[in-house]
Amino acid sequence: MYHLALRLIYYAPNNYRPALTHALFRAYWVENKDITDPSFLLSLAKSLGIPGADTLQPSILADPSLQSLLRTATTEAVDRGAPGVPFFYVSCEEGWTRSDGKKTNSETFWGQDRMPFLEATLNAVGAGGKYQDVPALSGLLPRCVRSPPVIDTTAEKTVRLEYWYDFSSPWAYIGWTQLERIKREAGSSLEVVMVPMLLGALFKT
């Protein structure tokens, strides 16, 4: 039933999705609310001022267009080889050199425990595209050693970070708690995109 909350994300305009995702993660993992309850979902949308939420009916969560958007995102995650959530996809037109020496303009990471590698990649993109040029790379892991370096991306290039998630996963929640910090350290050139998907359907596939 978590699919109803995921569909609600697709109903919300893009600029409301981060706040709605925040509220849903908090409701489920912190406040122990029932995010499978359509009435609760609609009241939450209304409290956030999502356009049209004050007149929404529970039937909106069964809208075929919302089902289609969620199904399409899940299919795309499968096509990209996502084994679960959280799943991260980094892309930049200018590209960068991976740690194995190969040039690329996109890379995927799975699991909140791989986020230091994600941050190393964002650093590499900002450091001219090479891992060996990343300042204080060893500071990314473990965290207790020292603060991570600031991701030095430039305004001339836009780096896109897609965050693929499902509210049913505690690992997706843990990964999500670090997104704002990563975005803050990366600066304005990092675009973070929230992409809800159906974890159960991914496992089934």
Sine and cosine of phi, psi and omega as CSV:
sin_phi,cos_phi,sin_psi,cos_psi,sin_omega,cos_omega
0.00,0.00,-0.09,1.00,0.03,-1.00
-0.91,0.42,-0.25,0.97,-0.01,-1.00
-0.89,0.46,-0.42,0.91,0.03,-1.00
-0.92,0.40,-0.67,0.74,0.05,-1.00
-0.91,0.42,-0.62,0.79,0.01,-1.00
-0.92,0.39,-0.62,0.79,0.05,-1.00
-0.91,0.42,-0.61,0.79,0.01,-1.00
-0.87,0.49,-0.59,0.80,0.06,-1.00
-0.85,0.52,-0.66,0.75,0.00,-1.00
-0.95,0.30,-0.39,0.92,0.09,-1.00
-0.95,0.32,-0.61,0.79,-0.09,-1.00
-0.93,0.35,0.63,-0.78,0.13,-0.99
-0.85,0.52,0.45,-0.89,-0.08,-1.00
-0.79,0.62,-0.65,0.76,-0.08,-1.00
-0.96,0.27,-0.15,0.99,0.07,-1.00
-0.99,-0.16,-0.22,0.98,-0.12,-0.99
-0.90,0.44,-0.67,0.74,0.04,-1.00
-0.86,0.51,-0.71,0.71,-0.01,-1.00
-0.92,0.40,-0.64,0.77,0.01,-1.00
-0.93,0.38,-0.66,0.75,0.05,-1.00
-0.88,0.48,-0.70,0.72,0.05,-1.00
-0.84,0.55,-0.75,0.66,-0.05,-1.00
-0.90,0.44,-0.62,0.79,-0.01,-1.00
-0.95,0.32,-0.68,0.74,0.07,-1.00
-0.87,0.49,-0.71,0.71,-0.01,-1.00
-0.90,0.43,-0.69,0.73,-0.02,-1.00
-0.87,0.50,-0.67,0.74,-0.09,-1.00
-0.99,0.13,-0.75,0.66,-0.15,-0.99
-1.00,-0.02,-0.29,0.96,-0.02,-1.00
-0.93,-0.37,-0.72,0.69,-0.12,-0.99
-0.99,-0.13,-0.06,1.00,0.04,-1.00
0.85,0.53,0.64,0.77,0.06,-1.00
-1.00,0.08,0.34,-0.94,0.00,-1.00
-1.00,-0.03,0.99,-0.10,-0.03,-1.00
-0.99,0.10,0.19,0.98,0.16,-0.99
-0.99,-0.12,-0.07,1.00,-0.03,-1.00
-1.00,0.05,0.91,-0.41,-0.03,-1.00
-0.83,0.55,-0.61,0.79,-0.01,-1.00
-0.90,0.44,-0.67,0.74,0.03,-1.00
-0.90,0.43,-0.68,0.73,-0.02,-1.00
-0.87,0.49,-0.70,0.72,-0.01,-1.00
-0.93,0.37,-0.59,0.81,0.04,-1.00
-0.92,0.38,-0.58,0.82,0.04,-1.00
-0.92,0.40,-0.70,0.72,0.03,-1.00
-0.87,0.49,-0.65,0.76,0.01,-1.00
-0.91,0.42,-0.66,0.75,-0.02,-1.00
-0.91,0.42,-0.41,0.91,0.01,-1.00
-1.00,0.00,-0.04,1.00,0.02,-1.00
0.96,0.28,0.42,0.91,0.03,-1.00
-0.90,0.44,0.79,-0.62,-0.06,-1.00
-0.79,0.62,0.77,-0.64,0.04,-1.00
0.99,0.12,-0.09,1.00,-0.09,-1.00
-0.92,0.40,-0.47,0.88,-0.04,-1.00
-0.94,0.35,-0.26,0.97,0.03,-1.00
-0.91,-0.42,0.13,0.99,-0.04,-1.00
-0.93,0.36,0.55,-0.83,0.12,-0.99
-0.92,-0.39,0.44,-0.90,0.00,-1.00
-0.81,0.59,-0.43,0.90,-0.01,-1.00
-0.89,0.47,-0.35,0.94,0.00,-1.00
-0.87,0.49,-0.48,0.88,-0.04,-1.00
-0.96,0.27,-0.15,0.99,0.09,-1.00
-0.97,-0.25,0.14,0.99,-0.03,-1.00
-0.87,0.50,0.80,-0.61,-0.03,-1.00
-0.84,0.54,-0.53,0.85,-0.02,-1.00
-0.93,0.37,-0.60,0.80,0.04,-1.00
-0.94,0.34,-0.64,0.77,0.06,-1.00
-0.86,0.50,-0.67,0.74,-0.03,-1.00
-0.91,0.42,-0.67,0.74,0.01,-1.00
-0.89,0.46,-0.68,0.74,0.00,-1.00
-0.93,0.38,-0.66,0.75,0.02,-1.00
-0.90,0.43,-0.65,0.76,0.01,-1.00
-0.90,0.44,-0.68,0.73,0.01,-1.00
-0.89,0.45,-0.65,0.76,-0.01,-1.00
-0.92,0.40,-0.65,0.76,0.05,-1.00
-0.89,0.46,-0.64,0.76,0.02,-1.00
-0.91,0.42,-0.62,0.79,0.05,-1.00
-0.89,0.46,-0.67,0.74,0.04,-1.00
-0.88,0.48,-0.71,0.70,-0.01,-1.00
-0.89,0.46,-0.50,0.87,0.02,-1.00
-1.00,0.09,-0.06,1.00,0.05,-1.00
1.00,0.06,0.36,0.93,0.01,-1.00
-0.92,0.38,0.83,-0.55,0.05,-1.00
-1.00,0.03,-0.16,0.99,-0.04,-1.00
0.07,-1.00,-0.29,-0.96,0.03,-1.00
-0.80,-0.60,0.42,-0.91,-0.05,1.00
-0.96,0.28,0.54,-0.84,0.00,-1.00
-0.84,-0.54,0.79,-0.61,-0.07,-1.00
-0.91,-0.42,0.64,-0.77,0.04,-1.00
-0.77,-0.64,0.89,-0.45,-0.01,-1.00
-0.96,-0.27,0.73,-0.68,0.03,-1.00
-0.61,-0.79,0.53,-0.85,0.02,-1.00
-0.39,-0.92,0.82,-0.58,-0.07,-1.00
-0.84,0.54,-0.61,0.79,-0.03,-1.00
-0.93,0.36,-0.41,0.91,0.04,-1.00
0.97,0.23,0.05,-1.00,0.02,-1.00
-0.36,-0.93,0.16,-0.99,0.01,-1.00
-0.98,-0.18,0.85,-0.53,-0.02,-1.00
-0.94,0.33,0.18,-0.98,-0.02,-1.00
-0.90,0.44,-0.38,0.92,0.04,-1.00
-1.00,0.03,0.11,0.99,0.07,-1.00
1.00,0.00,-0.08,1.00,-0.01,-1.00
-1.00,0.05,0.62,-0.78,0.03,-1.00
-0.99,0.15,0.65,-0.76,0.01,-1.00
-0.49,-0.87,0.31,-0.95,0.13,-0.99
-0.84,-0.54,0.19,0.98,0.10,-0.99
-0.38,-0.93,0.44,-0.90,0.03,-1.00
-0.40,-0.92,0.53,-0.85,-0.03,-1.00
-0.91,-0.42,0.47,-0.88,0.04,-1.00
-0.65,-0.76,0.63,-0.78,0.01,-1.00
-0.84,-0.55,0.76,-0.65,0.10,-1.00
0.99,-0.16,0.62,-0.79,0.00,-1.00
-0.92,0.39,-0.37,0.93,0.02,-1.00
-0.97,0.24,-0.13,0.99,0.06,-1.00
-0.99,-0.15,0.11,0.99,-0.05,-1.00
-0.90,0.44,-0.52,0.86,0.11,-0.99
-0.87,0.49,-0.57,0.82,0.06,-1.00
-0.94,0.34,-0.58,0.81,0.08,-1.00
-0.88,0.48,-0.72,0.70,0.00,-1.00
-0.91,0.41,-0.59,0.81,0.05,-1.00
-0.88,0.47,-0.61,0.79,0.03,-1.00
-0.92,0.39,-0.69,0.72,0.05,-1.00
-0.88,0.48,-0.61,0.79,0.08,-1.00
-0.90,0.44,-0.67,0.74,-0.03,-1.00
-0.89,0.46,-0.65,0.76,0.03,-1.00
-0.88,0.47,-0.65,0.76,-0.01,-1.00
-0.98,0.21,-0.28,0.96,-0.05,-1.00
-0.98,-0.21,0.56,0.83,0.05,-1.00
1.00,0.05,0.10,1.00,0.12,-0.99
1.00,-0.06,0.23,0.97,-0.01,-1.00
-0.74,-0.67,0.73,-0.69,-0.01,-1.00
-0.88,0.48,-0.60,0.80,-0.05,-1.00
-0.92,0.39,-0.23,0.97,0.03,-1.00
-0.99,-0.11,0.04,1.00,0.00,-1.00
-0.96,0.28,0.83,-0.56,0.00,-1.00
-0.95,0.31,0.67,-0.74,0.09,-1.00
0.78,0.63,0.72,0.70,-0.02,-1.00
-0.85,0.53,-0.60,0.80,-0.03,-1.00
-0.92,0.40,-0.29,0.96,0.00,-1.00
-0.96,0.28,-0.18,0.98,0.00,-1.00
-0.96,0.27,-0.45,0.89,-0.06,-1.00
-0.49,-0.87,0.79,-0.62,-0.04,1.00
-0.99,0.16,0.35,-0.94,-0.05,-1.00
-0.89,0.46,-0.50,0.86,-0.10,-0.99
-0.95,0.30,-0.19,0.98,-0.05,-1.00
-0.95,0.31,-0.78,0.63,0.02,-1.00
-0.21,-0.98,0.14,-0.99,-0.02,-1.00
-0.93,0.37,0.55,-0.83,0.02,-1.00
-0.94,0.34,0.46,-0.89,0.05,-1.00
-0.94,0.35,0.45,-0.89,0.08,-1.00
-0.95,0.32,0.72,-0.70,0.01,-1.00
-0.96,0.28,0.90,-0.44,-0.13,-0.99
-1.00,-0.10,0.93,0.37,0.11,-0.99
-1.00,0.06,0.46,-0.89,-0.06,-1.00
-0.96,-0.27,0.35,-0.94,-0.03,-1.00
-0.92,0.39,-0.34,0.94,-0.05,-1.00
-0.96,0.27,-0.30,0.95,-0.02,-1.00
-0.80,-0.60,0.61,-0.79,0.04,-1.00
-0.95,-0.31,0.82,-0.57,0.04,-1.00
-0.96,-0.26,0.78,-0.62,-0.03,-1.00
-0.96,-0.26,0.80,-0.61,0.05,-1.00
-0.88,-0.47,0.93,-0.38,0.04,-1.00
-1.00,-0.09,0.77,-0.64,0.01,-1.00
-0.93,-0.36,0.95,-0.32,-0.03,-1.00
-0.99,-0.13,0.78,-0.63,-0.15,-0.99
-0.47,-0.88,0.23,-0.97,0.13,-0.99
-0.61,-0.79,0.69,-0.72,-0.07,-1.00
-0.90,0.43,-0.31,0.95,-0.05,-1.00
-0.97,0.25,-0.17,0.99,-0.07,-1.00
-0.99,-0.17,0.85,-0.53,0.07,-1.00
-0.91,0.41,-0.48,0.88,0.00,-1.00
-0.95,0.33,-0.57,0.82,0.08,-1.00
-0.90,0.43,-0.62,0.78,0.03,-1.00
-0.91,0.43,-0.71,0.70,0.00,-1.00
-0.88,0.47,-0.69,0.73,0.04,-1.00
-0.88,0.47,-0.66,0.75,-0.02,-1.00
-0.88,0.47,-0.56,0.83,-0.03,-1.00
-0.89,0.46,-0.30,0.95,-0.04,-1.00
-0.99,-0.16,-0.13,0.99,-0.09,-1.00
-0.89,0.46,-0.69,0.72,-0.04,-1.00
-0.90,0.45,-0.64,0.77,0.04,-1.00
-0.89,0.46,-0.71,0.70,0.00,-1.00
-0.87,0.50,-0.70,0.71,0.00,-1.00
-0.89,0.45,-0.65,0.76,0.01,-1.00
-0.89,0.46,-0.69,0.73,-0.02,-1.00
-0.95,0.30,-0.52,0.86,-0.04,-1.00
-0.97,0.26,-0.55,0.84,-0.02,-1.00
1.00,-0.06,-0.09,-1.00,-0.16,-0.99
-0.94,0.34,-0.28,0.96,-0.03,-1.00
-0.99,0.17,-0.10,0.99,0.04,-1.00
-1.00,-0.10,0.85,-0.53,0.05,-1.00
-0.98,-0.21,0.88,-0.47,0.02,-1.00
-0.98,-0.19,0.82,-0.57,-0.04,-1.00
-0.89,-0.46,0.80,-0.60,0.02,-1.00
-1.00,0.02,0.80,-0.60,-0.03,-1.00
-0.78,-0.62,1.00,-0.09,0.07,-1.00
-0.93,0.38,0.57,-0.82,0.04,-1.00
-0.52,-0.85,0.25,-0.97,-0.02,-1.00
-1.00,-0.05,0.96,-0.28,-0.04,-1.00
-0.90,0.44,-0.66,0.75,-0.01,-1.00
-0.87,0.49,-0.66,0.75,0.02,-1.00
-0.92,0.38,-0.59,0.81,0.05,-1.00
-0.89,0.46,-0.71,0.70,0.03,-1.00
-0.88,0.47,-0.66,0.76,-0.01,-1.00
-0.89,0.46,-0.67,0.75,0.02,-1.00
-0.92,0.40,0.00,0.00,0.00,0.00
